Amino acid sequence: MAIAGMMLFSCENSISRINELALEEDTLAAITTYDIIYERSDSGFVQVKLSSPLMKRFLGKDEYNEFPDGFEIIYYDNTGKEISYISANYGIDYQQRKLMNARYNVIIKNYDTNEELYTENLVWDKKAKLIRSNTFVKLIMPDKTIFGDSMWANESFTEHEIFNIKGEFDVNEDTISQK
């Protein structure tokens, strides 16, 4: 009898603990979509095209979309011409925070400048309109290839800085300061 009473007592949960559990974020996706193709347009012109074999949407205070099997995004100008491209083997897009994280085999292409960026982890801060990576990066430009251990860029990738650069460079002797 004492053992049965102890078992009943050990299974008891307080109302406050039950309420805490009810308020925790759900770990199951509210929406799961396969072979998604999403297009956003303005005035009849497609601006963005997102494709992914799997998208999971999680609801709650910090709503996000997860792309566990990777994604591709193509950006277009007002005439419908492709201007840039990003792909990765994994992605997560936080709606409220306006942050997107792309991981594993991340590729960015800017078709206007013919530049390509390769890295393993990339964060896009949509509020600040900045892209950054804290991992090894490889930037291929028409006239050179630059390697570094991190970088930042504006979201249009027209301004960027690579840190701890490695590679071959042409140096104009007039720009070197002499001490």
C-alpha positions as CSV (number, residue, x, y, z in Angstrom):
1,M,0.0,0.0,0.0
2,A,2.9,2.4,0.8
3,I,4.5,1.7,-2.6
4,A,1.2,2.4,-4.4
5,G,0.8,5.7,-2.5
6,M,4.4,6.7,-3.4
7,M,3.9,5.9,-7.1
8,L,0.7,8.1,-7.2
9,F,2.5,10.9,-5.4
10,S,5.5,10.8,-7.8
11,C,3.3,11.2,-10.9
12,E,1.7,14.3,-9.6
13,N,2.3,17.6,-11.5
14,S,1.5,21.0,-10.2
15,I,-0.9,23.2,-12.2
16,S,1.9,25.8,-12.7
17,R,4.2,23.2,-14.3
18,I,1.4,22.1,-16.6
19,N,0.8,25.7,-17.7
20,E,4.5,26.2,-18.3
21,L,4.6,23.1,-20.6
22,A,1.5,24.5,-22.5
23,L,3.3,27.8,-23.2
24,E,6.5,26.2,-24.6
25,E,7.1,26.3,-28.3
26,D,5.8,23.4,-30.3
27,T,8.6,21.3,-31.8
28,L,6.4,19.9,-34.6
29,A,6.0,21.8,-37.8
30,A,2.5,23.4,-38.2
31,I,2.9,23.2,-42.0
32,T,5.1,20.8,-44.0
33,T,5.3,21.4,-47.8
34,Y,7.1,19.3,-50.4
35,D,8.6,20.4,-53.7
36,I,7.7,24.1,-53.0
37,I,8.1,26.8,-55.7
38,Y,7.2,30.2,-54.3
39,E,7.2,33.3,-56.5
40,R,6.8,36.9,-55.3
41,S,5.9,39.5,-57.9
42,D,5.3,43.2,-58.2
43,S,3.4,44.9,-61.0
44,G,3.3,41.6,-62.9
45,F,7.1,41.0,-62.7
46,V,8.5,38.1,-60.7
47,Q,11.0,39.6,-58.2
48,V,12.0,36.4,-56.2
49,K,11.6,32.7,-56.9
50,L,12.2,30.2,-54.0
51,S,12.4,26.5,-54.6
52,S,13.0,23.7,-52.1
53,P,12.2,20.0,-51.9
54,L,11.0,20.5,-48.3
55,M,9.8,23.4,-46.2
56,K,8.6,23.2,-42.6
57,R,6.8,26.2,-41.0
58,F,6.9,26.5,-37.2
59,L,4.5,28.9,-35.5
60,G,4.8,30.6,-32.2
61,K,6.5,33.7,-30.7
62,D,9.6,33.2,-33.0
63,E,7.9,31.9,-36.2
64,Y,10.3,30.4,-38.7
65,N,10.6,28.4,-41.9
66,E,13.1,25.6,-42.1
67,F,14.5,24.1,-45.3
68,P,16.2,20.9,-44.0
69,D,16.9,19.6,-47.6
70,G,18.2,22.8,-49.0
71,F,16.8,25.7,-51.1
72,E,17.5,27.9,-54.1
73,I,16.5,31.5,-54.5
74,I,16.7,33.5,-57.7
75,Y,16.3,37.3,-57.6
76,Y,15.1,39.3,-60.6
77,D,15.3,43.0,-61.7
78,N,12.2,44.9,-62.9
79,T,12.6,43.6,-66.4
80,G,12.6,39.9,-65.3
81,K,16.4,39.4,-65.8
82,E,18.1,37.2,-63.2
83,I,20.4,39.4,-61.1
84,S,21.5,37.1,-58.2
85,Y,21.2,33.6,-56.9
86,I,21.7,31.8,-53.5
87,S,21.6,28.2,-52.6
88,A,22.4,26.0,-49.6
89,N,21.9,22.5,-48.4
90,Y,20.1,23.8,-45.3
91,G,18.3,27.0,-44.4
92,I,16.2,28.6,-41.7
93,D,14.4,31.9,-42.0
94,Y,13.2,33.7,-38.8
95,Q,10.1,35.8,-39.6
96,Q,10.0,38.2,-36.6
97,R,13.8,38.6,-36.3
98,K,14.2,39.1,-40.0
99,L,17.2,36.8,-40.1
100,M,18.0,34.0,-42.5
101,N,20.8,31.5,-41.9
102,A,22.1,29.3,-44.8
103,R,24.4,26.4,-44.0
104,Y,26.4,23.8,-45.8
105,N,27.6,24.4,-49.4
106,V,26.3,28.0,-49.6
107,I,26.7,29.6,-53.0
108,I,25.9,33.2,-53.9
109,K,26.1,34.5,-57.5
110,N,25.8,38.1,-58.6
111,Y,25.2,38.0,-62.4
112,D,25.8,41.7,-62.8
113,T,29.3,41.6,-61.4
114,N,30.1,38.0,-62.4
115,E,31.1,37.3,-58.8
116,E,30.5,34.0,-56.9
117,L,30.8,33.5,-53.1
118,Y,31.3,30.0,-51.5
119,T,31.1,29.4,-47.8
120,E,29.6,26.9,-45.3
121,N,27.6,29.4,-43.1
122,L,26.0,32.6,-44.0
123,V,23.7,35.0,-42.0
124,W,21.5,37.5,-43.8
125,D,20.2,40.3,-41.5
126,K,17.3,41.7,-43.5
127,K,16.7,44.6,-41.1
128,A,20.3,45.8,-41.4
129,K,20.5,44.7,-45.1
130,L,23.8,42.9,-44.4
131,I,25.2,39.5,-45.1
132,R,28.0,38.0,-43.0
133,S,29.9,34.8,-42.6
134,N,32.2,33.7,-39.8
135,T,33.6,30.8,-41.7
136,F,36.0,30.3,-44.6
137,V,34.9,32.1,-47.7
138,K,36.0,31.9,-51.4
139,L,35.1,34.8,-53.6
140,I,35.6,34.3,-57.3
141,M,35.8,37.6,-59.3
142,P,36.4,38.0,-63.1
143,D,40.0,38.8,-62.5
144,K,41.0,37.0,-59.3
145,T,40.0,34.6,-56.6
146,I,40.1,35.7,-52.9
147,F,40.1,33.4,-49.9
148,G,39.4,34.5,-46.3
149,D,38.2,33.4,-42.9
150,S,35.1,35.6,-42.7
151,M,33.3,38.4,-44.5
152,W,30.5,40.9,-44.6
153,A,28.6,42.5,-47.5
154,N,25.6,44.6,-48.2
155,E,22.6,42.5,-49.3
156,S,23.0,43.5,-53.0
157,F,26.7,42.4,-52.7
158,T,28.0,45.6,-54.3
159,E,30.1,46.3,-51.2
160,H,31.9,43.6,-49.4
161,E,35.0,43.0,-47.2
162,I,36.9,39.7,-46.8
163,F,38.9,39.3,-43.6
164,N,42.4,37.6,-43.3
165,I,42.7,37.5,-47.1
166,K,44.8,34.9,-48.8
167,G,45.4,34.9,-52.6
168,E,47.4,36.6,-55.3
169,F,46.9,40.3,-55.9
170,D,48.2,43.0,-58.2
171,V,49.5,45.9,-56.2
172,N,50.0,49.3,-57.6
173,E,53.4,50.6,-56.2
174,D,52.1,54.2,-56.1
175,T,49.5,53.2,-53.4
176,I,52.0,51.7,-51.0
177,S,53.1,54.1,-48.3
178,Q,56.8,54.2,-47.6
179,K,58.1,54.8,-44.1
